[in-house]
Amino acid sequence: MSAPFELPAEDRRSSPRTGYTRAHWEAVADGLLTSAWRWSTPGCALLDLPGRPSRSGVRSDGLEGYARTFLAAAFRIAGSGGDDPHGLLERYAGGLAAGTRTPGRDDTESWPLILGHEAQGQPMVESASVALGLRLTAPWLWRRLDPGVQDRAEEWLRGSLRHTPAPNNWYLFPYTVAGFLESVGRGDAGTAAARQRALELLEGWYRGDGWYADGDGRAFDHYNGWALHLYPVLDAHLAGDAEALAHHGARLRTHLAGLALMFGGDGAPLHFGRSLTYRFAASAAVSLGAVTGHTPLTPGASRRIASGSLRHFLDRGALTADGLLSLGWYGPHEASLQCYSGPASPYWASKAFTALLAPADHAFWTATEDPAPVEESDHVLALPAPGLLVQATRSDGVVRLHNHGSDHVRPHEGESASDDDPHYGRQAYSTRTGPTAPGNVADNHLSVETGGRRSVRRRIHPLGAGHGDGWGWAASWHRPVFAGGPPMVPGLRVESVTVVRGRHELRAHRVVGAPKGSRVTHTGWATGPEESLTSALRGLHGWDGPEADPVRAPQGTAWTRWAQVPRLTGACGGTSVHVALACLTADADTAPLPEAVDEVRVTGGAVEAVWADGARTRITFEPVEVRHTER
């Protein structure tokens, strides 16, 4: 499926893998903006895109449409040195004047006031896009505004400095607002305080390996790239602050060494974490690294990843027939959304147009596309800080992420089964599959069943991660949480270890403290009948048998309307060990799982697997330790 607006002819000489050039990026930005502006109010202050409203309400959604499209327009125009062929700046200037004339009033144009995150918080999110758009286009928009409009805009933006953000990446929104105000000579003690507070929190959230937690808990996802790295690095770049850019840029470089592995051979980012409807925003950090020079990637590899991600979604129906980004992944997909998602939410994808800040003669555009990391060779990368393990196979271009550290449970929150989140609670994610929806069988999940109730996985406690040449491991433990009765069973815990090698995943679990007569189930990858994928799961120890039963997930995933999940079952009680071998592959000639491992021995709580080629893997649980030797 092609975009519903005209794109330039492909250039397979400079872009042999995607065909996309800078002209394609400009054309996509122009097409998205033209389509969205058909839904503006007469005064241009709100873009009321069609669709279900968010929990913040229709007026906030309209501001979201203005702010997020303004960000795309700002990257487009700033990257072209102020060239504005479609007269967009006049519209955004008019909207700014109209929206700030009587903010908070219930009329056709007025913007909602910015309040705290628990009162009316969404406008605070949008204030950052407005401020960044104004900063990027200052020579052509801000400096030509009537002084009264400037004053009103400042007063509205300062609402983000006077109220409390959500306890996560939201602190970077007033930081961005303050950065703009200071850049136009309107800084004061309030802007300085907002920036200092955000930087202090950012330091506390840095966990290493180039990863920030999104707040004080253990939420690690795409917000690292499109928020926690993007705002401080872009701020330092625009300010010409060499010291700040060196500090934040070094972390971005480290982050990109891992993030670059998280795009599949087809250009897809990992389907993991919240706000997935932002889609190709996942590539924003890759482009920012190229623009600022803080990247381990060649310019050709950076463009291949960014253009590959953009094209991936345009080719797969992310746009409606009238050129709007839909609420979903490819087409509309309710299970991919959160309650804060509204019709204009997908336009945070605008952050991908950071790429246009690289001028036309930049190597990002002039170099020939290089392969993405997954196209060069197989990769296994352990990231101990976030507790993640990346497994990428060149032959089929599939990237898998094994999650032993990201849970999105805040430190002050209890663990409730009713809050089960498929986007964090599963043990594995990929660039070719999505989690099944709540109410369907959970994919990539170990569940303890006792008293007729099945458990879910909420808070994840990492136990370590590491990798060698062609193999890697990650481990964690969790307390199973139950619905419809006591939320936990005293003393019950599950310790999980994943060892990857090639396309195979050795999954070992030790269940401790299970009541007598309990059962345990373990599932593999969810795939659909029309997909060119093989999902296999085989029991090696502690199951009723080696063969997995196919279980249906009728609500499907973001890839398929209807999915099937392999599932193993077994008895447990007291302390028991359960070992399985899983595989997700797009290779047509995949060898059956029984041929991959010759023998598994479990003695004294330790697991030893002998692979068919003679390699050996040994897992112990007290303490968790993984040793692997090749033949």
C-alpha positions as CSV (number, residue, x, y, z in Angstrom):
1,M,0.0,0.0,0.0
2,S,1.4,3.4,-1.0
3,A,1.0,6.8,0.7
4,P,-2.3,8.6,-0.3
5,F,-0.2,11.6,-1.6
6,E,2.4,11.8,-4.3
7,L,6.0,10.9,-3.5
8,P,9.1,11.4,-5.7
9,A,10.5,8.5,-7.7
10,E,12.7,6.1,-5.8
11,D,16.4,6.6,-5.9
12,R,18.0,3.1,-5.7
13,R,21.4,4.4,-6.5
14,S,21.9,6.5,-3.3
15,S,19.4,4.5,-1.3
16,P,19.6,0.9,-2.5
17,R,17.7,-0.4,0.5
18,T,14.8,2.0,0.9
19,G,14.8,4.2,-2.3
20,Y,14.1,7.2,0.0
21,T,15.9,10.5,-0.2
22,R,15.6,13.8,1.5
23,A,13.0,14.8,-1.1
24,H,10.8,11.8,0.1
25,W,11.0,13.0,3.7
26,E,10.0,16.5,2.7
27,A,7.1,15.1,0.6
28,V,5.9,13.0,3.5
29,A,6.0,15.9,5.9
30,D,4.1,18.1,3.3
31,G,1.6,15.4,2.7
32,L,0.9,14.7,6.4
33,L,0.5,18.5,7.1
34,T,-1.7,19.2,4.1
35,S,-4.0,16.3,5.1
36,A,-4.2,17.4,8.8
37,W,-4.8,21.1,8.0
38,R,-8.1,20.2,6.3
39,W,-9.5,19.8,9.9
40,S,-8.5,23.1,11.4
41,T,-10.8,25.6,13.0
42,P,-11.3,28.9,11.1
43,G,-8.7,30.7,13.2
44,C,-6.2,27.9,12.8
45,A,-5.8,27.4,16.6
46,L,-7.1,23.8,16.8
47,L,-6.9,20.8,14.4
48,D,-9.9,18.7,15.3
49,L,-9.0,15.4,13.6
50,P,-11.7,12.8,13.3
51,G,-11.7,9.9,15.7
52,R,-12.4,8.8,19.2
53,P,-11.5,11.5,21.8
54,S,-8.8,10.9,24.4
55,R,-9.6,11.1,28.1
56,S,-8.4,14.7,28.0
57,G,-11.4,15.8,25.9
58,V,-11.9,17.2,22.4
59,R,-10.4,20.7,23.1
60,S,-7.2,19.3,24.3
61,D,-7.1,16.9,21.4
62,G,-7.5,19.9,19.0
63,L,-4.5,21.6,20.7
64,E,-2.6,18.3,20.3
65,G,-3.3,18.5,16.6
66,Y,-1.9,22.0,16.3
67,A,1.2,21.4,18.5
68,R,2.3,18.0,17.0
69,T,1.8,19.0,13.4
70,F,3.6,22.3,14.2
71,L,6.6,20.2,15.2
72,A,6.7,18.5,11.9
73,A,6.4,21.8,10.1
74,A,9.1,23.4,12.2
75,F,11.6,20.6,11.4
76,R,10.6,20.8,7.7
77,I,11.0,24.6,7.5
78,A,14.1,25.0,9.7
79,G,15.8,22.3,7.8
80,S,15.2,24.2,4.6
81,G,16.6,27.5,6.0
82,G,13.2,29.0,6.3
83,D,11.8,28.0,3.0
84,D,8.0,27.6,3.5
85,P,6.5,26.7,0.1
86,H,3.1,25.9,1.5
87,G,2.7,29.0,3.7
88,L,2.5,27.0,6.9
89,L,4.1,29.5,9.2
90,E,1.3,32.0,8.5
91,R,-1.3,29.4,9.6
92,Y,0.6,28.5,12.8
93,A,1.2,32.2,13.6
94,G,-2.6,32.8,13.2
95,G,-3.4,29.8,15.4
96,L,-1.0,31.0,18.1
97,A,-2.7,34.4,18.2
98,A,-6.2,32.9,18.2
99,G,-5.5,30.1,20.7
100,T,-3.8,32.4,23.3
101,R,-6.3,35.3,23.1
102,T,-8.7,33.9,25.8
103,P,-7.1,30.6,26.9
104,G,-9.5,28.4,29.0
105,R,-12.6,29.8,27.4
106,D,-15.1,27.4,25.8
107,D,-15.2,28.8,22.3
108,T,-14.1,27.8,18.8
109,E,-10.4,28.7,19.1
110,S,-9.2,29.1,22.7
111,W,-6.5,26.8,23.9
112,P,-7.0,25.0,27.3
113,L,-5.0,26.3,30.2
114,I,-1.9,24.3,31.3
115,L,-2.5,22.8,34.7
116,G,-0.9,20.0,36.7
117,H,-0.8,16.5,35.4
118,E,-3.7,15.3,37.6
119,A,-6.0,18.2,36.7
120,Q,-5.6,19.1,33.1
121,G,-2.2,17.9,32.2
122,Q,-2.2,17.1,28.5
123,P,-1.7,20.7,27.4
124,M,1.6,20.6,29.3
125,V,2.8,17.9,27.0
126,E,1.7,19.9,24.0
127,S,3.4,23.1,25.3
128,A,6.8,21.4,24.6
129,S,6.0,20.9,20.9
130,V,4.7,24.5,20.6
131,A,7.8,25.8,22.3
132,L,10.2,23.7,20.3
133,G,8.4,24.6,17.1
134,L,8.7,28.3,18.0
135,R,12.4,27.9,18.8
136,L,13.1,26.1,15.5
137,T,11.3,28.7,13.4
138,A,12.1,31.8,15.5
139,P,13.7,33.8,12.6
140,W,10.7,33.4,10.4
141,L,7.7,33.3,12.9
142,W,8.4,34.4,16.4
143,R,10.4,37.5,15.5
144,R,7.7,38.7,13.2
145,L,4.8,38.3,15.7
146,D,3.1,41.3,17.2
147,P,4.6,42.0,20.7
148,G,1.2,41.4,22.2
149,V,0.9,37.9,20.7
150,Q,4.4,37.2,22.0
151,D,3.4,38.2,25.5
152,R,0.2,36.1,25.4
153,A,2.1,33.1,24.1
154,E,4.7,33.4,26.8
155,E,2.0,33.7,29.5
156,W,0.3,30.5,28.2
157,L,3.6,28.6,28.0
158,R,4.5,29.6,31.5
159,G,1.6,27.5,32.8
160,S,3.9,24.5,32.3
161,L,6.5,26.2,34.7
162,R,3.9,26.8,37.4
163,H,2.3,23.4,37.6
164,T,3.5,19.9,38.5
165,P,4.4,17.5,35.7
166,A,3.8,13.7,35.8
167,P,6.7,12.0,37.6
168,N,8.5,10.9,34.5
169,N,9.7,12.3,31.1
170,W,7.1,15.1,31.6
171,Y,9.6,17.2,33.4
172,L,11.3,17.7,30.1
173,F,8.3,19.6,28.8
174,P,8.7,22.6,31.1
175,Y,12.5,22.2,30.5
176,T,11.8,22.6,26.7
177,V,9.5,25.6,27.3
178,A,12.1,27.2,29.5
179,G,14.8,26.6,26.9
180,F,12.7,28.4,24.2
181,L,11.9,31.4,26.5
182,E,15.6,31.8,27.4
183,S,16.5,31.6,23.7
184,V,14.3,34.6,22.9
185,G,15.5,36.7,25.9
186,R,12.6,35.9,28.2
187,G,14.3,33.8,30.8
188,D,14.2,34.4,34.5
189,A,14.5,32.5,37.8
190,G,11.4,30.4,36.9
191,T,12.9,29.1,33.6
192,A,16.2,28.4,35.3
193,A,14.5,26.5,38.1
194,A,12.5,24.4,35.6
195,R,15.6,23.5,33.7
196,Q,17.7,22.7,36.7
197,R,15.0,20.4,38.2
198,A,14.6,18.5,35.0
199,L,18.4,17.9,34.7
200,E,18.6,16.8,38.3
201,L,15.9,14.2,37.8
202,L,17.4,13.1,34.5
203,E,20.7,12.4,36.2
204,G,18.9,10.3,38.8
205,W,17.0,8.3,36.1
206,Y,20.1,7.4,34.2
207,R,20.8,3.7,34.7
208,G,23.7,3.1,32.4
209,D,24.2,1.4,29.0
210,G,22.7,4.6,27.5
211,W,19.3,4.0,29.1
212,Y,17.2,6.2,31.3
213,A,14.3,4.9,33.4
214,D,11.1,6.9,32.6
215,G,10.7,8.1,36.2
216,D,11.8,6.5,39.5
217,G,10.7,3.0,38.6
218,R,11.9,0.5,35.9
219,A,10.1,1.7,32.8
220,F,12.5,1.3,29.8
221,D,11.0,1.7,26.3
222,H,10.9,4.0,23.2
223,Y,10.6,7.1,25.4
224,N,14.3,6.9,25.8
225,G,14.8,7.8,22.2
226,W,11.9,10.1,21.4
227,A,12.0,12.0,24.8
228,L,14.6,11.4,27.4
229,H,17.5,11.7,24.9
230,L,15.9,13.9,22.3
231,Y,15.0,17.0,24.4
232,P,18.3,17.6,26.2
233,V,20.4,16.8,23.2
234,L,18.4,18.9,20.8
235,D,18.3,21.7,23.4
236,A,22.1,21.7,23.7
237,H,22.5,21.5,19.9
238,L,20.2,24.5,19.3
239,A,21.8,26.5,22.1
240,G,25.3,25.8,20.8
241,D,26.2,24.6,24.4
242,A,29.3,22.4,23.7
243,E,29.6,21.2,27.3
244,A,26.0,20.1,27.6
245,L,26.0,18.5,24.2
246,A,29.1,16.5,25.0
247,H,27.5,15.2,28.2
248,H,24.1,14.3,26.8
249,G,25.6,13.4,23.4
250,A,27.9,10.8,24.9
251,R,24.9,9.0,26.4
252,L,23.0,9.2,23.2
253,R,25.9,7.6,21.4
254,T,25.9,4.7,23.9
255,H,22.1,4.4,23.6
256,L,22.3,4.2,19.8
257,A,24.8,1.3,19.9
258,G,21.9,-0.8,21.3
259,L,18.9,1.0,19.7
260,A,20.3,0.5,16.2
261,L,20.0,-3.3,16.7
262,M,16.3,-2.9,17.6
263,F,15.1,-2.3,14.0
264,G,14.2,-5.3,11.9
265,G,15.4,-6.0,8.3
266,D,12.0,-4.7,7.1
267,G,12.5,-1.4,8.9
268,A,10.1,-2.1,11.8
269,P,10.9,-0.9,15.3
270,L,10.3,-3.2,18.3
271,H,6.6,-3.5,19.3
272,F,7.3,-2.9,22.9
273,G,6.2,-0.4,25.6
274,R,3.5,2.3,25.5
275,S,2.6,4.9,22.9
276,L,3.3,2.7,20.0
277,T,1.0,4.7,17.8
278,Y,3.9,7.2,17.5
279,R,5.3,4.6,15.1
280,F,8.3,6.0,13.2
281,A,9.2,8.5,16.0
282,A,11.2,5.5,17.2
283,S,13.9,6.6,14.7
284,A,14.2,10.2,16.0
285,A,17.2,9.4,18.2
286,V,19.0,7.8,15.3
287,S,18.6,10.9,13.1
288,L,19.5,13.2,16.0
289,G,22.7,11.3,16.5
290,A,23.6,11.9,12.9
291,V,22.6,15.6,13.0
292,T,24.8,16.3,16.1
293,G,27.6,13.8,15.4
294,H,26.9,11.8,18.5
295,T,26.4,8.4,17.0
296,P,28.4,5.2,16.5
297,L,26.6,4.6,13.1
298,T,27.8,5.7,9.7
299,P,25.6,8.3,8.0
300,G,24.5,5.7,5.5
301,A,23.4,3.3,8.3
302,S,21.6,6.1,10.1
303,R,19.6,7.0,7.0
304,R,18.8,3.4,6.2
305,I,17.3,2.9,9.7
306,A,15.4,6.2,9.7
307,S,14.1,5.9,6.1
308,G,13.4,2.2,6.6
309,S,11.2,2.9,9.6
310,L,9.3,5.7,7.8
311,R,8.7,3.6,4.7
312,H,7.8,0.6,6.8
313,F,4.7,2.2,8.1
314,L,3.7,4.1,4.9
315,D,3.8,0.9,3.0
316,R,1.6,-0.9,5.5
317,G,-1.4,1.2,5.9
318,A,-0.5,3.6,8.7
319,L,-2.2,6.4,6.8
320,T,-5.9,6.6,6.2
321,A,-7.3,7.2,2.7
322,D,-7.3,10.9,3.4
323,G,-3.7,11.0,4.5
324,L,-4.1,11.0,8.3
325,L,-2.1,8.8,10.7
326,S,-4.5,6.4,12.2
327,L,-4.7,5.3,15.9
328,G,-2.9,2.0,15.8
329,W,0.2,0.4,14.4
330,Y,-0.4,-0.3,10.7
331,G,-4.1,0.4,10.4
332,P,-6.3,1.2,13.4
333,H,-5.6,-1.2,16.3
334,E,-7.3,-0.5,19.6
335,A,-5.1,-2.9,21.7
336,S,-2.0,-0.8,20.8
337,L,-3.5,2.3,22.4
338,Q,-3.6,3.9,25.8
339,C,-6.5,6.0,27.3
340,Y,-4.5,9.2,26.7
341,S,-4.4,8.5,23.0
342,G,-6.6,10.8,20.9
343,P,-7.0,11.4,17.1
344,A,-3.9,13.6,16.9
345,S,-1.7,11.6,19.2
346,P,0.0,9.7,16.4
347,Y,1.5,12.9,15.2
348,W,4.3,12.7,17.8
349,A,5.7,10.7,14.9
350,S,6.7,14.2,13.8
351,K,9.8,13.8,15.9
352,A,11.2,11.5,13.2
353,F,11.5,14.7,11.0
354,T,14.5,15.6,13.2
355,A,16.2,14.1,10.2
356,L,15.4,17.2,8.2
357,L,17.6,19.3,10.4
358,A,20.5,17.7,8.5
359,P,20.9,20.1,5.5
360,A,20.8,18.7,2.0
361,D,24.6,18.5,1.7
362,H,25.0,16.6,5.0
363,A,26.5,13.1,4.8
364,F,23.2,11.8,6.3
365,W,21.7,12.5,2.9
366,T,24.6,12.3,0.5
367,A,26.2,9.0,1.7
368,T,25.0,5.8,0.1
369,E,22.8,3.8,2.4
370,D,24.7,1.2,4.4
371,P,23.1,-1.9,5.8
372,A,21.3,-1.8,9.2
373,P,23.0,-3.9,11.9
374,V,20.5,-6.7,11.5
375,E,21.3,-6.9,7.8
376,E,25.0,-7.3,8.4
377,S,25.2,-10.3,10.8
378,D,23.5,-12.0,13.7
379,H,23.7,-10.1,16.9
380,V,23.2,-10.8,20.6
381,L,23.4,-7.9,23.0
382,A,22.8,-7.9,26.7
383,L,21.9,-4.6,28.4
384,P,22.2,-5.2,32.1
385,A,21.1,-1.7,33.2
386,P,17.6,-2.0,31.8
387,G,17.6,-5.8,32.0
388,L,17.1,-6.4,28.3
389,L,18.5,-8.9,25.9
390,V,18.5,-8.3,22.1
391,Q,18.6,-11.2,19.7
392,A,18.8,-10.4,15.9
393,T,19.1,-12.8,13.1
394,R,20.3,-11.7,9.7
395,S,18.8,-14.5,7.6
396,D,15.2,-13.4,8.3
397,G,15.7,-9.8,9.6
398,V,13.8,-10.5,12.8
399,V,14.8,-8.8,16.1
400,R,13.6,-10.1,19.4
401,L,13.8,-8.4,22.8
402,H,13.7,-10.5,25.9
403,N,12.4,-8.4,28.8
404,H,13.9,-9.0,32.2
405,G,13.8,-5.5,33.6
406,S,11.1,-3.2,32.3
407,D,7.8,-3.2,34.0
408,H,6.2,0.3,34.1
409,V,5.2,-0.1,37.7
410,R,5.9,3.0,39.8
411,P,7.8,2.6,43.1
412,H,4.8,3.6,45.2
413,E,2.3,1.4,43.4
414,G,1.1,-2.0,44.6
415,E,1.1,-5.0,42.2
416,S,-2.4,-5.6,40.9
417,A,-3.5,-8.2,38.3
418,S,-6.1,-5.8,37.0
419,D,-3.2,-3.5,35.9
420,D,-1.6,-6.3,33.8
421,D,0.0,-4.5,30.8
422,P,0.7,-6.6,27.7
423,H,3.2,-4.0,26.5
424,Y,5.6,-4.6,29.5
425,G,4.5,-7.9,31.3
426,R,5.4,-10.3,28.6
427,Q,8.9,-12.0,28.5
428,A,9.6,-11.3,24.9
429,Y,8.8,-8.9,22.1
430,S,9.8,-8.6,18.5
431,T,9.8,-6.5,15.3
432,R,7.4,-9.0,13.6
433,T,4.9,-9.8,16.4
434,G,2.8,-7.9,19.0
435,P,1.4,-9.0,22.3
436,T,-2.0,-10.5,22.4
437,A,-4.8,-8.4,23.8
438,P,-6.1,-8.6,27.4
439,G,-8.7,-11.3,27.7
440,N,-7.0,-13.5,25.1
441,V,-4.3,-16.0,26.0
442,A,-1.1,-14.2,26.8
443,D,1.9,-14.8,24.5
444,N,5.5,-15.3,25.9
445,H,4.2,-15.6,29.4
446,L,4.7,-18.0,32.3
447,S,1.6,-18.3,34.6
448,V,1.1,-20.2,37.8
449,E,-2.4,-21.5,38.4
450,T,-3.6,-22.2,41.9
451,G,-7.2,-22.3,43.2
452,G,-8.4,-21.9,39.6
453,R,-6.7,-18.5,39.2
454,R,-3.9,-17.8,36.8
455,S,-1.1,-15.3,37.6
456,V,0.3,-12.3,35.7
457,R,3.7,-10.7,35.9
458,R,3.9,-7.1,37.1
459,R,7.0,-5.9,39.0
460,I,10.1,-7.3,37.4
461,H,13.4,-7.7,39.5
462,P,16.4,-8.1,37.2
463,L,19.0,-10.8,38.2
464,G,21.7,-10.0,35.6
465,A,22.4,-10.2,31.9
466,G,25.5,-10.9,29.8
467,H,26.6,-12.1,26.4
468,G,29.4,-13.8,24.6
469,D,30.3,-14.6,21.0
470,G,26.9,-15.4,19.4
471,W,25.0,-16.1,22.6
472,G,23.6,-14.2,25.6
473,W,21.4,-14.4,28.6
474,A,19.2,-12.3,30.9
475,A,17.4,-13.3,34.1
476,S,14.8,-11.9,36.5
477,W,12.3,-12.8,39.2
478,H,8.7,-11.8,40.0
479,R,5.9,-12.5,42.4
480,P,2.9,-13.9,40.6
481,V,-0.1,-11.7,41.0
482,F,-3.7,-13.0,40.9
483,A,-7.1,-11.5,40.3
484,G,-10.4,-12.5,42.0
485,G,-9.1,-13.3,45.5
486,P,-5.9,-12.7,47.5
487,P,-3.6,-10.9,45.1
488,M,-0.5,-13.0,46.1
489,V,0.4,-16.3,47.5
490,P,2.8,-15.9,50.4
491,G,6.3,-17.1,49.5
492,L,5.5,-17.7,45.8
493,R,8.0,-16.5,43.3
494,V,9.2,-17.3,39.8
495,E,12.8,-17.0,38.7
496,S,13.3,-16.8,34.9
497,V,16.3,-17.1,32.7
498,T,16.5,-16.7,28.9
499,V,19.5,-17.9,27.0
500,V,19.6,-17.1,23.3
501,R,21.7,-18.6,20.6
502,G,21.1,-18.1,16.9
503,R,17.3,-18.1,16.4
504,H,16.7,-20.3,19.5
505,E,15.6,-19.3,23.0
506,L,16.3,-21.6,26.0
507,R,13.8,-20.5,28.6
508,A,14.3,-21.9,32.2
509,H,12.0,-21.1,35.1
510,R,12.2,-22.1,38.8
511,V,8.9,-21.8,40.6
512,V,9.4,-21.5,44.4
513,G,6.7,-21.8,47.1
514,A,3.8,-23.0,44.9
515,P,0.9,-24.6,46.8
516,K,0.4,-28.3,46.3
517,G,-1.7,-29.1,43.3
518,S,-0.7,-26.0,41.4
519,R,-0.2,-25.9,37.7
520,V,2.1,-23.9,35.5
521,T,1.7,-22.8,31.8
522,H,4.1,-21.2,29.4
523,T,3.4,-19.7,26.0
524,G,5.5,-18.8,23.0
525,W,5.1,-16.3,20.2
526,A,1.7,-15.2,18.8
527,T,1.4,-15.5,15.0
528,G,-1.4,-15.5,12.4
529,P,-2.3,-18.0,9.7
530,E,-1.5,-15.5,6.9
531,E,1.9,-14.6,8.2
532,S,5.2,-16.0,6.9
533,L,6.4,-16.8,10.4
534,T,7.0,-19.9,12.4
535,S,6.4,-19.9,16.1
536,A,7.6,-23.1,17.9
537,L,7.7,-24.1,21.5
538,R,9.0,-27.4,22.9
539,G,9.0,-28.7,26.5
540,L,12.4,-30.0,27.6
541,H,11.7,-30.5,31.4
542,G,8.9,-30.1,33.9
543,W,6.0,-30.2,31.4
544,D,3.2,-32.8,30.8
545,G,4.9,-33.5,27.5
546,P,7.3,-32.0,24.9
547,E,4.6,-30.9,22.4
548,A,2.9,-27.6,22.8
549,D,-0.8,-27.2,22.3
550,P,-2.0,-24.4,19.9
551,V,-4.2,-21.9,21.7
552,R,-6.3,-19.3,19.9
553,A,-6.2,-15.6,20.5
554,P,-9.2,-14.4,18.4
555,Q,-8.5,-10.7,19.0
556,G,-5.2,-11.1,17.3
557,T,-2.3,-8.7,17.4
558,A,-1.1,-5.6,15.6
559,W,0.0,-7.8,12.8
560,T,-2.9,-10.3,12.4
561,R,-6.7,-10.3,13.1
562,W,-6.5,-13.7,14.6
563,A,-3.5,-15.3,16.3
564,Q,-2.4,-18.7,17.6
565,V,-0.1,-19.2,20.5
566,P,1.8,-22.4,21.4
567,R,1.3,-23.4,25.1
568,L,2.9,-25.9,27.5
569,T,1.4,-27.0,30.7
570,G,2.7,-28.9,33.7
571,A,2.3,-29.6,37.4
572,C,4.1,-27.6,40.1
573,G,4.3,-27.6,43.9
574,G,6.9,-26.5,46.4
575,T,10.0,-25.9,44.2
576,S,10.0,-27.0,40.6
577,V,12.1,-26.3,37.5
578,H,10.6,-26.0,34.0
579,V,12.6,-25.7,30.8
580,A,11.5,-25.0,27.3
581,L,12.9,-24.2,23.9
582,A,11.2,-21.4,21.8
583,C,11.8,-20.1,18.3
584,L,10.4,-17.3,16.2
585,T,11.6,-17.2,12.6
586,A,10.7,-16.1,9.1
587,D,13.1,-18.6,7.5
588,A,11.2,-21.2,5.5
589,D,13.8,-24.0,6.0
590,T,13.9,-23.9,9.8
591,A,14.9,-27.1,11.4
592,P,12.4,-28.6,13.9
593,L,13.1,-27.8,17.5
594,P,13.7,-31.5,18.5
595,E,16.8,-31.3,16.4
596,A,18.3,-28.3,18.2
597,V,18.9,-29.7,21.7
598,D,20.1,-33.3,22.3
599,E,19.7,-33.5,26.1
600,V,18.6,-31.5,29.1
601,R,19.5,-32.5,32.7
602,V,18.1,-30.9,35.8
603,T,20.0,-31.9,39.0
604,G,20.0,-30.0,42.3
605,G,18.1,-27.1,40.7
606,A,20.8,-26.6,38.0
607,V,19.9,-26.9,34.3
608,E,22.4,-28.2,31.8
609,A,21.5,-28.2,28.1
610,V,23.5,-30.0,25.5
611,W,23.0,-28.5,22.0
612,A,22.9,-30.7,18.9
613,D,26.3,-29.3,17.7
614,G,27.9,-30.1,21.1
615,A,27.7,-26.7,22.7
616,R,26.7,-26.7,26.4
617,T,24.7,-24.3,28.5
618,R,24.5,-24.5,32.3
619,I,22.1,-22.5,34.4
620,T,22.1,-22.3,38.2
621,F,19.5,-20.4,40.3
622,E,21.2,-19.9,43.7
623,P,22.6,-17.5,42.8
624,V,21.6,-17.1,39.1
625,E,24.6,-17.9,36.9
626,V,24.8,-18.8,33.3
627,R,27.8,-20.6,31.7
628,H,28.0,-21.4,28.0
629,T,30.7,-23.3,26.1
630,E,30.9,-23.9,22.4
631,R,31.9,-27.3,21.1
